[in-house]
Amino acid sequence: MPQRLLPLLLLPLLCAATAGLAQKVVVSQEITLKDDDRYEVFAGTGDMVILYRDDANSADLTAFNSAMEKTWTRELNLDKARPHPVGGLMYNGETVVFYTYRKSRGVFLKMHRYSDAGNLSDSLTVTELDGSFLTADYQLNYSTNGQYAILTHQRDSRTWLALGVEVATGRLLYKQTIEFGADGRWPDEVSAPYVDDSGVLLMWSQSDNRRSRLEEHVVQVIRVTPAGELTSLNIPLKETLVYDLELGVDERNRSVVLGGYYATDPDQAAGVMLLRIPYEFQGPPLLLTRAFSPAIIASIDPRDKRLRGIENLDALHLFFRRDGAALVVGEQRRATVRTVGGRGGTFGSTMKTDYLYEDIVLSTIGTPGSSAGGDWTEVLPKKQFSQDDGAAFSSYSYAMTPSTLRLIYNDEVRSGGTVSEYTLDGTGRIGRHSIMNTEYQDLWLRHEAGIQLSGTEMVIPSERRNRLRLVRLSY
């Protein structure tokens, strides 16, 4: 792997003036990926960017400076007894890597810590994985401050295993089995794990979320503290058919929040909903719903003469205001599998998957008596089409400052396209700007894998045909 960045790759792609600020883009040297490689990008100390990469049995770290020049690469020396990397995180300027390995017929969870120079500073075995926890197939979840790592494993459709680890010490906090399904019923849906900055693990499930059994509809929220204490709360929603939900924590107002969309027709989101729960489950939950206006529905699909709702709308992110109101960010997503060639073809038919990621929908929903000035919904037009790529280059990345939310996306999924952004300020004003053009650069930006480095910088991976580059955007 070459050790020096090619000078031409440092050439800024485009400098655009937006609200009087120059925007600059710098691209790193290519890194070759294997077919089974996973990777994640972290913000290191100072201006450093750390690339963590692993496969089934090995892992490595690569550091880049502010000019996206490679400063060092380390192949991690994991135990030789069948190591299996779980993942990495950034804590207190160091990269922390978790992996499992086998020894004397046992399976162990281990943690390595690496300095900002890539040197191993600590290595310890966290625990032996025994009994029902005896599996190497764990998923790493962690708090945004990096203080807590929660490793989870889905054993079956209603049972999850969770291991809590204090990152600063490598101390095992708990081994917890989580059973979903209110009143013993099998859940229709179980959420992904969410870890807040206090180390609390939160997940939700729901049962009987269909019109024929709406009287039995229950949302279950489970909370596991760093001490391993599990609390479950069952919330009857007998009059609410849920279309899609996302979980978040409003730290300022000490609430667990489920925000998203409800439906009257199961195939369409009829409006935005917010279910606010006291953080420690002490007190009644509060449910708020706001219907989409006919004008909003018509702006998305002018052909819908009945104006009943919005199809294929996924709730993706929640952002909170001081007064308790929330901003729900959703996106229209559709995947269609089709047959190409037909039965009469000489070589038979081929299955193709088309991905269509369209408009972004912003909705604010407040609390009774808040100073929100009225709830609102705005549609941000976007249309991204791709085929057989898992929609890797669709959707958006986001960056936040105290005054502005930026949503950055590819106008089209192709080489040589324009990268644009929507901006939303604290007063609700929305702007749209072109950031850069990737013509002649062969950049394919994976926005959902992008990270924010600071209030003025972010890094977005570009991946094409097993070639990875990191794109640093300053604005």
C-alpha positions in Angstrom: 0.0 0.0 0.0 1.6 3.3 -1.1 2.7 5.5 1.8 2.6 8.9 0.1 -0.5 10.8 -1.1 -0.4 11.6 -4.8 -0.3 15.4 -5.2 -3.0 15.5 -7.8 -5.5 13.9 -5.3 -5.1 16.9 -3.1 -6.5 19.2 -5.8 -9.7 20.9 -4.5 -12.6 19.6 -6.5 -14.6 22.8 -6.3 -14.7 25.9 -4.2 -18.3 27.3 -4.0 -19.5 30.4 -2.3 -22.4 29.8 0.1 -23.6 32.5 2.4 -20.2 34.1 2.0 -18.2 31.1 3.1 -15.8 29.2 0.9 -16.2 25.4 0.8 -13.2 23.2 0.2 -12.9 19.5 -0.6 -9.8 17.4 -0.2 -9.5 13.7 -1.1 -7.3 11.0 0.3 -5.3 8.4 -1.6 -7.1 5.2 -2.6 -7.2 2.2 -0.2 -8.0 -1.2 -1.6 -10.8 -3.1 0.1 -11.4 -6.8 0.2 -14.9 -8.1 -0.5 -15.6 -8.9 3.1 -14.0 -5.7 4.6 -16.1 -3.5 7.0 -14.9 0.0 7.8 -15.8 3.0 10.0 -14.4 6.5 10.2 -13.6 8.3 13.5 -12.7 11.8 14.4 -9.2 11.6 16.1 -7.3 14.1 18.1 -6.7 17.5 16.5 -7.4 17.4 12.8 -6.7 13.6 12.6 -9.1 11.2 10.9 -8.9 7.5 11.8 -10.1 4.7 9.5 -10.9 1.4 11.3 -11.2 -1.6 9.0 -11.7 -5.3 9.6 -12.6 -8.6 8.0 -13.5 -12.0 9.6 -10.2 -12.5 11.3 -8.1 -9.3 11.2 -8.3 -5.5 11.7 -6.1 -2.5 10.9 -6.1 1.3 11.6 -5.0 4.1 9.2 -4.6 7.7 10.2 -4.9 10.8 8.0 -3.9 14.4 8.7 -5.8 17.6 7.9 -4.6 17.4 4.2 -5.8 13.8 4.1 -2.3 12.5 3.8 -1.7 9.1 5.3 0.4 9.4 8.4 0.5 5.8 9.7 -1.0 2.4 9.3 -1.1 -0.4 11.9 -2.2 -4.0 11.3 -3.6 -4.9 14.7 -1.9 -7.9 16.5 -5.0 -9.8 17.6 -4.8 -13.2 19.4 -3.9 -16.0 16.9 -6.6 -18.3 18.3 -9.3 -17.6 15.8 -9.9 -13.9 16.5 -13.2 -12.4 15.3 -13.3 -8.5 15.3 -16.5 -7.0 16.6 -15.8 -3.3 16.0 -14.1 -0.2 17.1 -14.9 3.2 18.7 -13.1 6.4 19.7 -12.7 7.3 23.3 -10.6 10.1 24.9 -8.4 10.4 21.8 -7.7 6.7 21.6 -9.1 4.0 19.3 -10.7 1.1 21.2 -11.1 -2.3 19.4 -13.2 -5.2 20.6 -12.8 -8.8 19.4 -13.6 -12.3 20.5 -11.1 -15.2 20.4 -11.1 -18.9 21.3 -8.8 -20.5 23.9 -8.9 -23.8 25.7 -12.4 -24.5 24.4 -13.6 -21.2 25.7 -14.7 -18.0 23.9 -13.4 -14.7 25.4 -14.2 -11.0 24.7 -11.0 -8.8 24.5 -10.4 -5.1 24.3 -7.4 -3.3 22.8 -6.6 0.4 23.2 -4.4 2.3 20.6 -2.9 5.8 21.1 -3.2 8.6 18.5 0.2 7.4 17.1 -1.2 3.9 16.5 0.6 2.3 19.4 -1.0 -0.4 21.6 -1.5 1.2 25.0 -3.6 -1.4 26.8 -4.9 -4.9 26.2 -7.2 -6.8 28.5 -9.7 -9.7 28.5 -13.1 -8.3 29.4 -15.0 -11.6 30.1 -15.4 -15.2 29.1 -18.5 -15.8 27.0 -20.2 -18.8 28.6 -23.7 -20.2 29.0 -26.3 -18.5 26.8 -23.8 -15.8 26.0 -21.5 -18.3 24.2 -21.3 -16.8 20.7 -18.7 -14.7 18.8 -21.4 -13.0 16.7 -21.9 -9.7 18.6 -22.8 -6.3 17.3 -21.0 -3.3 18.8 -23.1 -0.3 19.9 -21.7 2.7 21.8 -22.6 6.0 23.3 -21.6 9.1 21.3 -19.1 10.1 24.0 -17.5 6.7 23.7 -17.7 6.0 27.5 -19.9 3.0 27.1 -19.9 0.0 24.8 -22.9 -2.3 24.5 -22.4 -5.6 22.6 -25.7 -7.2 21.5 -26.7 -10.4 19.9 -30.1 -11.4 18.6 -30.7 -15.0 19.7 -34.2 -15.3 18.1 -37.1 -13.0 17.1 -37.9 -12.0 20.7 -34.6 -12.5 22.6 -31.5 -10.4 22.7 -28.3 -10.7 24.7 -26.5 -7.6 25.9 -23.0 -7.1 27.4 -22.3 -3.7 29.0 -18.7 -2.5 29.1 -17.2 0.6 30.7 -14.6 1.7 28.1 -12.3 3.7 30.4 -11.5 0.6 32.5 -12.6 -2.3 30.3 -14.8 -3.5 33.2 -17.7 -5.7 32.4 -20.8 -4.0 33.7 -23.4 -6.7 33.1 -24.6 -9.6 31.1 -28.3 -9.2 30.4 -30.9 -11.2 28.6 -33.7 -9.1 27.1 -37.1 -10.7 26.3 -39.5 -8.7 24.0 -43.2 -9.2 23.6 -45.7 -7.4 25.9 -47.7 -9.8 28.0 -45.9 -12.8 26.4 -47.0 -12.0 22.9 -44.6 -12.3 20.0 -43.5 -8.8 18.8 -44.2 -7.7 15.3 -41.1 -5.5 15.3 -38.0 -4.9 17.5 -35.9 -1.8 17.1 -32.1 -1.6 16.8 -30.2 -0.9 20.1 -29.8 2.7 21.2 -27.1 3.8 23.8 -27.3 7.2 25.3 -24.4 9.2 26.8 -25.2 7.9 30.3 -24.7 4.3 29.2 -28.4 3.4 29.2 -29.4 0.8 26.6 -32.9 1.5 25.1 -34.9 -0.7 22.7 -38.6 -0.8 21.8 -40.9 -3.4 20.2 -44.6 -3.5 19.3 -47.2 -6.2 19.1 -50.5 -6.3 17.1 -49.8 -3.2 15.1 -52.6 -3.8 12.5 -56.1 -2.5 12.0 -57.8 -5.8 12.8 -56.2 -6.0 16.2 -55.7 -2.4 17.1 -57.4 -2.8 20.4 -54.5 -5.0 21.4 -51.8 -2.8 20.1 -49.0 -2.3 22.6 -45.6 -0.6 22.3 -43.0 -2.0 24.8 -39.9 0.0 25.7 -37.0 -1.6 27.6 -34.3 0.2 29.5 -31.1 -1.3 30.8 -28.9 0.9 33.1 -25.1 0.6 33.4 -25.7 -1.4 36.6 -27.6 -4.0 34.6 -31.1 -3.1 36.0 -33.8 -3.8 33.4 -37.1 -1.9 33.3 -39.9 -2.6 30.9 -42.8 -0.3 30.1 -45.9 -1.4 28.1 -47.8 1.5 26.4 -51.2 0.6 25.0 -51.9 2.5 21.7 -55.4 1.3 21.0 -56.2 4.2 18.6 -52.9 4.6 16.9 -51.6 2.5 13.9 -47.9 3.1 13.8 -46.3 3.5 10.3 -42.7 4.0 11.4 -40.8 5.1 14.5 -37.3 6.2 15.5 -36.0 6.3 19.1 -34.1 9.1 20.7 -33.3 10.7 24.0 -34.1 14.3 24.8 -31.3 14.9 27.4 -32.4 18.5 28.3 -36.0 17.5 29.0 -35.1 14.0 30.5 -37.3 12.0 28.1 -37.2 8.9 26.0 -38.8 9.8 22.7 -40.4 7.7 20.0 -40.9 9.9 17.0 -42.2 9.1 13.5 -45.4 8.6 11.7 -48.9 7.1 12.2 -51.3 5.8 9.6 -55.0 5.3 8.8 -54.2 3.3 5.7 -51.4 0.8 6.5 -49.7 1.7 3.2 -49.4 5.4 3.8 -48.2 7.7 6.6 -51.1 10.0 7.5 -49.1 12.3 9.9 -46.3 12.8 12.4 -46.4 11.4 15.9 -44.4 11.8 19.1 -44.5 9.5 22.1 -42.7 11.2 25.0 -41.8 9.0 28.0 -40.2 10.1 31.3 -36.6 9.1 31.3 -36.8 6.6 34.2 -40.3 5.5 33.3 -41.8 7.3 36.3 -44.9 9.0 35.1 -47.4 8.6 32.2 -46.3 8.9 28.6 -47.5 11.7 26.4 -48.7 11.0 22.8 -49.0 13.8 20.2 -50.1 13.4 16.6 -50.4 15.9 13.8 -51.9 15.1 10.4 -50.1 15.9 7.1 -52.0 18.7 5.3 -53.4 18.0 1.9 -51.0 20.5 0.4 -48.0 18.5 1.8 -49.3 15.2 0.5 -50.1 16.7 -2.9 -46.6 18.2 -3.2 -45.1 14.7 -2.9 -47.5 12.9 -5.1 -49.7 15.1 -7.2 -51.4 12.0 -8.7 -52.9 11.1 -5.3 -56.4 12.5 -5.7 -57.6 11.2 -2.4 -54.7 12.9 -0.4 -54.7 10.2 2.3 -50.9 10.1 3.1 -47.3 9.6 2.1 -46.0 6.2 0.9 -42.7 4.6 1.7 -41.8 7.2 4.4 -39.1 6.1 6.9 -38.3 8.0 10.1 -34.5 8.4 10.3 -33.5 11.0 12.8 -34.9 13.0 15.8 -33.5 16.4 16.9 -34.8 18.2 20.0 -35.4 21.8 20.9 -35.1 23.4 24.3 -38.9 23.6 24.8 -39.4 19.9 24.2 -40.5 20.1 20.6 -38.9 17.6 18.2 -37.8 17.7 14.6 -38.5 14.4 12.8 -36.5 13.8 9.7 -37.9 11.2 7.3 -37.1 10.0 3.8 -39.1 8.2 1.1 -37.4 4.9 0.4 -38.5 2.2 -2.0 -36.8 -1.0 -3.3 -38.3 -3.0 -6.2 -37.2 -6.4 -7.3 -37.8 -7.2 -10.9 -37.0 -10.0 -13.4 -35.0 -9.1 -16.5 -34.8 -11.5 -19.5 -38.0 -13.5 -18.9 -38.7 -17.2 -19.3 -38.0 -17.2 -23.1 -34.5 -15.9 -22.7 -31.6 -18.0 -23.9 -29.8 -17.9 -20.7 -32.8 -17.5 -18.4 -33.8 -14.5 -16.3 -31.9 -12.3 -13.9 -33.2 -10.6 -10.8 -32.5 -6.9 -10.4 -33.2 -4.6 -7.5 -34.0 -1.0 -8.1 -33.6 1.6 -5.3 -35.5 4.9 -5.3 -34.7 7.3 -2.5 -36.8 10.4 -2.9 -37.9 13.4 -0.9 -36.8 14.3 2.6 -39.6 15.3 4.9 -39.0 17.6 7.9 -41.7 17.8 10.6 -41.7 19.6 13.9 -44.1 18.5 16.6 -44.2 20.3 20.0 -45.8 19.9 23.4 -49.0 21.4 24.6 -48.4 25.0 25.7 -45.0 25.2 24.1 -43.7 28.4 22.4 -43.2 26.5 19.2 -45.3 28.9 17.2 -47.2 26.0 15.5 -46.0 22.6 14.2 -45.0 22.5 10.5 -44.0 20.0 7.8 -41.7 20.9 4.8 -40.8 18.7 1.9 -37.2 18.9 0.5 -37.3 17.6 -3.1 -34.7 14.9 -3.9 -34.6 11.9 -6.3 -31.9 9.2 -6.3 -32.2 6.1 -8.4 -29.7 3.2 -8.4 -29.6 -0.5 -9.1 -28.1 -3.5 -7.3 -26.0 -1.4 -5.0 -27.9 -1.7 -1.7 -28.6 2.1 -2.0 -25.1 2.7 -0.7 -24.8 6.1 -2.4 -28.3 7.3 -1.7 -29.8 9.1 1.3 -28.0 11.9 3.1 -25.4 12.7 5.7 -26.0 15.4 8.3 -23.9 17.9 10.3 -25.1 20.1 13.2 -24.1 23.4 14.8 -26.0 25.2 17.5 -27.7 27.3 14.8 -27.8 25.1 11.6 -28.7 21.6 10.5 -27.1 20.6 7.2 -28.4 17.6 5.1 -25.9 16.7 2.4 -26.7 14.3 -0.5 -25.9 13.2 -4.0 -28.2 14.9 -6.6 -27.9 11.8 -8.7 -26.3 8.4 -8.1 -23.6 8.5 -10.7 -20.0 9.6 -11.3 -19.7 13.3 -12.2 -22.8 14.4 -10.4 -23.5 17.3 -8.2 -23.4 17.1 -4.4 -25.9 19.5 -2.7 -27.1 20.4 0.7 -30.2 21.6 2.4 -29.7 23.9 5.4 -32.2 24.5 8.2 -31.6 27.3 10.7 -33.0 27.9 14.2 -35.9 30.1 12.8 -37.0 27.3 10.4 -35.6 28.9 7.3 -34.6 26.4 4.7 -31.9 26.9 2.0 -30.5 24.7 -0.8 -26.9 25.0 -2.2 -24.7 23.1 -4.5 -21.5 22.1 -2.7 -19.3 20.4 -5.3 -19.2 18.5 -8.6 -17.5 15.1 -8.8 -16.9 15.2 -12.6 -13.6 13.6 -13.6 -12.9 12.6 -10.0 -14.7 9.2 -10.0 -16.1 9.9 -6.5 -19.1 7.9 -5.2 -20.0 9.3 -1.8 -21.5 7.1 0.8 -23.3 9.8 2.8 -24.8 7.6 5.5 -21.3 6.6 6.5 -20.1 10.2 6.8 -19.1 11.7 10.1 -18.9 15.3 11.5 -15.4 16.3 12.6 -16.3 19.8 13.9 -18.8 22.6 13.4 -17.1 23.3 10.0 -15.8 20.0 8.8 -17.0 16.5 7.9 -15.6 13.4 6.2 -17.6 11.2 3.8 -16.2 7.9 2.4 -16.2 7.4 -1.4 -16.3 3.7 -2.4 -16.2 2.2 -5.9 -15.1 -1.2 -7.1 -13.3 -2.0 -3.9 -11.5 1.3 -3.9 -12.0 3.5 -0.9 -11.1 7.2 -0.6 -12.0 9.6 2.2 -13.4 13.1 1.2 -12.9 15.9 3.7 -15.4 18.7 3.3 -14.7 22.1 4.9 -17.5 24.7 4.9 
